[in-house]
Amino acid sequence: MPNFLFVLSKDDNEAATRCFQFAKIAHSKGHKVNIFFIDGGVTWANKTRDFSKKTTTGDCPGDHLPYLVENEVEIGVCTPCAKNRGLDEANFFHNMALDGGPHLIDMAAEAKVFNF
């Protein structure tokens, strides 16, 4: 089965909802899944933010992210992107960790990549 890498680069409710939804689908089908937050997407690592804002299709990030957290799908958070936005790893979900570009490239070399 192929590996999938979902890269979220926007602090955008619809982009996050779709990223989390498709990562959840791929994982539930038995695929190896990784997620990586870059640029504005790192704000989704903050577990204190609101995940309940609905998209035009009626779902929200909070409909899909809990599955990813509970199933410990690894989510890398760009270190300089997070630090320059004042994000503290203590506020991340337990399956999220600061990470860097070299690891992102290594994962991308072995996976089908989706960008949101």
N, C-alpha and C positions, 0 to 999 in steps of 0.2 A: 504494500500500500504506500502511496506517496506521502511525503511530509508536507505540511502546509505551514507557511509563515505569514501571519497577518500583521501588517505594519499600520499603526494608527498615528497620523501626524497632525490631526486637527482637534481642537477643542470644540467639537461640533456634535450635537446630540444625535443627529441622524447618522453621521459617519461612525460614531461609537456604537450605536445600536446595531448597525449592519456588521461591523467588525466583530462584535461579541456574538451576534447571532450566527454568522457563518463559521466562526471558530468553534462555537458550541456544536453546530451540525457536524462539522468535520470530525471533531473529537468523539461525538456520540456514535459516529460510523466506524470508529476504530482507528482513525488516522492519527499519526503523531502531529501535534499542533504546538506551535510556539507563537507568542504575540510579542511585539516590540512597540513601545511607545516612543515617539520622537517629537521634536518641536512642540507645538501646542497640545499634542496628544498626551503628553506626560501628565497633564492635569487630571486625567482619568485614573491615575494611580492613587489619588487622594480619597481615601475611604469615607471622609466626612462630607464629601460633596453630594449634591442631589442627583440620584440616579433614576428618579421617577418621572422626569419630563417626557411626555408622550411625543412620538413622531406622528406624521400625518397618517401612517398606517396603523396607529394605535398601540404600538409596542414602545418599549423604552429600554435604555441600557440595563436597568435593574431587572428586566425580564430574563436576561441572558448571562450577565456577569456572575451572579451567584453560582451558577453551574460551573463556570470556569474556576472560580475560587475553591469551591468544594471539591472539585476533581483535580485540584492542584496543577492546572495547566500553567506552565511557566510563562511569566510575563516580565520581559526586560524593560527597564525604564532608563532612557538615555541619561547618563550621569550629568553632563554639562547642561542639558536641556532642563532637567529637574532642579539642579542646584541654582541655576541662574533665575529660576522662577520661585526660589525660596521654598521648594517642596522638601519635606523631611521624610526620610524613609520610615520613621516611626509611625507615620500616618498612612503607609501603604498597606494593602491587603497582604496576607502572609505568603501568597504565591508570586509576589512582585519583588524585584530587587533591582538596584542600580546596575547598569550594564553599559557596555561601550560598543562603538562602531566595529571593532575587529570581530567581536562575537556575532554581531548582526550580519556581517558579510559572510562569516562561516556558516551561519544558519541558512542564509539565502542561497548559498552554493549547493545546498543539499535539499532544497524545498521548492515547491511552487509558491510564489509570493503574490499576495494580495495587498494592495495599498488602499488605505482609506484616509 
